[in-house]
Amino acid sequence: MVGRARGYDATIITPDDMAAEKLHALRSLGADVEQARPASIVDKKQFVNIARQRALDFSSASSPSLLSASEDSIAVLTDSAARGFFADQFENKSNYDAHFDGTGPELWRQMNGNVKAFVSGAGTGGTIAGVGRFLKSMEQDIIICLADPQGSGLYIKVKHGVMFDQREKEGTKRRHQVDTVVEGIGINRLTQNIELALPLIDDAVRCPCALGRAPHDAMTVVVCRLYRRGPVKNGESPTYDPIHMNYGSNEEAASSRAYFQRLE
């Protein structure tokens, strides 16, 4: 949206299992959208690597000479008037900085400084790292809790120091591995942004997210929220509802428990 508003061509590379509604929104805003099969980050056909290559290809005619390897991990081709910019949101520290400078202070202001815990999922890791660092700078006792869906290895990484998920055990790996069943959060590799978050995270909770696995899984909550509250963005936000019972106030927790009892 910002790219097109500023007159840039915007190309978005996504996994081919992304929700059709998101793809439609991106195309409606003027983006060129390409889809790729889910693959390991070491595969040239993985969507992040394809995006990097598209930035390189954009400036190939001008023999690009600069591919920045700074700590911000921003790849910019600047050899001529034709320039390709690779956002690299998983490794780019600007992701973390934006949440430290923007999202964190915004939450602090809206809560009037009355924050006891911050619960967040992690996809790139930028949100939990940036917001977590800001909140800890304001009050060291604030609990930073990772909400990790099934299929992601971050929960075990926080709890036991090993990046692993049961879906990766021998005999269960699929040809086209998908990180999680909840779009937008969860991952099976360490990014620079996640590494910035790990020292800040006090707790982690494994969320039951696969439809039919639990009476209060995220997909069930999506459906129930539609009837109870109206539109829901996606399967990501309801993932946090079970954690709300642990870290909310007594009244809020009781309300959440009653809600999930009704789901059962």
C-alpha positions in Angstrom: 0.0 0.0 0.0 2.8 2.4 1.0 4.9 1.4 -2.0 2.1 2.1 -4.5 1.2 5.3 -2.8 4.8 6.5 -3.4 4.8 5.4 -7.0 6.9 2.2 -6.6 6.2 -1.1 -8.2 5.5 -3.6 -5.3 6.1 -7.3 -5.7 4.9 -9.6 -2.9 6.1 -13.2 -2.8 3.9 -15.4 -0.6 3.5 -19.1 0.2 0.8 -20.7 -2.0 -1.3 -21.6 1.1 -2.0 -18.0 2.0 -5.6 -17.1 2.5 -7.3 -16.0 -0.7 -8.7 -12.9 1.0 -5.2 -11.6 1.8 -4.1 -12.2 -1.8 -7.2 -10.3 -3.0 -6.4 -7.4 -0.7 -2.8 -7.2 -1.9 -3.8 -7.2 -5.5 -6.5 -4.7 -4.9 -3.9 -2.3 -3.5 -1.8 -2.7 -6.7 0.8 -5.3 -5.7 2.1 -7.9 -8.1 1.6 -11.2 -6.2 3.6 -14.4 -6.8 3.1 -17.6 -4.9 5.6 -20.3 -4.1 5.3 -23.8 -2.5 6.4 -23.9 1.1 10.0 -24.9 1.3 13.1 -24.8 3.6 14.9 -21.5 3.8 17.9 -23.2 2.2 15.9 -23.8 -0.9 16.3 -21.2 -3.7 12.5 -21.6 -4.4 11.6 -20.6 -0.8 9.5 -17.4 -0.9 12.0 -15.3 1.0 14.8 -16.3 -1.4 12.6 -15.7 -4.4 11.9 -12.1 -3.1 15.6 -11.5 -2.7 16.2 -12.7 -6.3 13.5 -10.5 -7.6 15.2 -7.4 -6.1 18.5 -8.5 -7.7 16.8 -9.2 -11.1 15.2 -5.7 -11.1 18.6 -4.1 -11.3 20.4 -6.8 -13.3 20.6 -4.7 -16.4 22.6 -2.0 -14.5 25.2 -4.5 -13.1 24.4 -3.9 -9.5 27.4 -3.6 -7.3 26.0 -3.1 -3.8 24.2 -5.7 -1.8 24.2 -4.4 1.8 25.3 -6.9 4.4 24.9 -4.5 7.3 23.5 -5.6 10.7 20.1 -4.3 9.4 20.2 -7.0 6.7 18.7 -4.7 4.1 19.5 -5.6 0.5 19.5 -2.5 -1.7 20.7 -2.3 -5.3 21.9 1.2 -6.1 24.1 1.0 -9.2 21.9 3.1 -11.4 18.5 4.8 -11.5 16.9 1.3 -11.4 16.9 0.1 -7.9 15.4 -3.0 -6.2 14.8 -3.1 -2.5 14.5 -6.3 -0.6 12.7 -5.7 2.7 13.9 -9.0 4.3 11.5 -8.6 7.2 12.7 -11.8 9.0 16.3 -10.7 9.3 16.0 -6.9 9.0 16.6 -5.2 12.4 14.4 -2.3 11.2 11.5 -4.6 12.0 12.5 -4.8 15.6 13.2 -1.0 15.7 9.8 -0.1 14.3 8.1 -2.0 17.2 10.5 -0.7 19.8 9.9 2.9 18.6 6.3 2.7 17.6 4.2 -0.3 18.8 5.7 -0.5 22.2 5.2 3.1 23.2 1.7 3.1 21.7 0.7 0.1 23.8 2.2 1.8 26.9 0.3 5.0 26.3 -3.0 3.2 25.6 -2.6 1.2 28.8 -1.6 4.3 30.9 1.5 2.4 31.9 -0.6 -0.3 33.6 0.9 -3.4 31.9 1.5 -6.6 33.7 2.1 -9.0 30.8 2.5 -8.9 27.0 1.4 -12.0 25.1 2.5 -12.3 21.4 3.0 -14.8 18.7 6.1 -14.7 16.6 6.5 -15.0 12.8 9.4 -12.8 12.0 10.0 -12.1 15.7 10.0 -8.3 15.3 6.9 -7.6 17.3 7.7 -9.6 20.4 11.3 -8.5 20.3 10.7 -4.8 19.8 7.6 -4.4 22.0 9.1 -6.7 24.7 12.3 -4.7 24.8 10.4 -1.4 25.2 8.1 -2.7 27.9 11.0 -4.2 29.8 12.7 -0.8 29.6 9.7 0.8 31.2 9.1 -1.9 33.9 11.4 -4.9 34.2 8.8 -7.1 35.9 6.4 -7.1 33.0 6.0 -10.7 31.8 6.7 -11.3 28.1 4.9 -14.5 27.0 5.2 -16.2 23.6 2.0 -17.8 22.3 3.2 -20.5 19.8 0.9 -22.6 17.6 1.3 -26.2 16.7 3.9 -26.8 14.1 6.2 -24.1 15.4 9.5 -24.9 17.1 9.7 -21.7 19.2 7.8 -23.0 22.2 10.4 -25.8 22.8 13.2 -23.4 22.0 12.1 -21.1 24.9 11.3 -24.0 27.3 14.2 -26.3 26.5 16.7 -24.4 24.4 16.2 -26.6 21.3 14.5 -25.5 18.1 12.1 -28.4 17.5 8.5 -29.4 17.0 6.8 -32.8 17.2 5.8 -32.5 13.5 9.5 -32.6 12.6 10.2 -35.9 14.2 11.4 -38.8 12.1 8.7 -40.3 9.9 6.4 -37.2 10.1 8.2 -34.7 7.8 6.3 -33.8 4.7 7.7 -33.0 1.3 6.3 -29.4 1.5 6.7 -28.5 5.1 4.4 -25.8 6.5 5.6 -24.0 9.7 2.2 -23.9 11.5 -1.5 -24.3 11.0 -2.1 -20.7 12.0 -1.2 -18.2 9.2 1.1 -15.4 10.2 2.8 -16.8 13.4 5.1 -19.6 14.2 8.3 -20.6 12.5 10.9 -23.5 12.5 14.1 -21.5 12.2 15.8 -18.7 14.1 15.8 -15.3 12.6 17.8 -12.3 13.7 14.6 -10.7 15.1 13.7 -13.8 17.1 17.2 -14.0 18.5 16.7 -10.5 19.8 13.5 -11.6 21.5 14.7 -14.8 23.2 16.5 -13.1 26.1 13.4 -11.1 26.8 10.8 -14.0 26.8 9.8 -15.1 30.3 7.3 -17.8 29.4 5.9 -19.6 26.4 2.5 -21.4 25.9 1.7 -24.0 23.3 -1.6 -23.1 21.8 -4.1 -25.7 20.5 -4.7 -24.5 17.0 -5.6 -27.3 14.7 -9.3 -27.5 13.9 -10.9 -30.4 15.8 -8.0 -31.0 18.2 -9.4 -29.1 21.1 -12.8 -27.5 22.1 -11.2 -24.1 22.3 -8.7 -24.2 19.4 -8.1 -21.1 17.4 -10.2 -22.0 14.4 -13.1 -22.9 16.6 -12.7 -19.5 18.4 -12.8 -17.8 15.0 -16.2 -19.3 14.2 -17.6 -18.5 17.7 -16.3 -15.0 17.7 -18.1 -14.4 14.4 -21.4 -15.0 16.2 -20.4 -13.4 19.5 -18.5 -10.3 18.5 -18.7 -9.8 14.7 -15.8 -9.9 12.2 -12.5 -11.5 13.1 -9.3 -10.7 11.3 -7.8 -14.2 11.0 -6.9 -17.3 13.0 -4.0 -15.6 14.6 -5.7 -13.3 17.2 -7.9 -16.0 18.7 -4.8 -18.0 19.3 -4.1 -15.8 22.3 -7.5 -16.3 24.0 -6.5 -19.3 26.1 -3.4 -17.4 27.4 -5.7 -14.6 28.4 -7.0 -16.9 31.1 -3.6 -17.1 32.6 -2.4 -13.5 32.4 -5.6 -11.4 32.5 -7.2 -10.0 35.7 -9.4 -12.3 37.8 -12.6 -10.9 36.2 -11.2 -11.1 32.7 -9.9 -14.6 33.3 -13.2 -15.8 34.7 -15.0 -14.4 31.6 -12.6 -16.2 29.3 -13.0 -19.5 31.2 -16.7 -19.2 31.0 -16.5 -18.5 27.3 -14.5 -21.6 26.6 -16.7 -23.8 28.8 -19.6 -22.8 26.6 -17.5 -23.8 23.5 -17.2 -27.3 25.0 
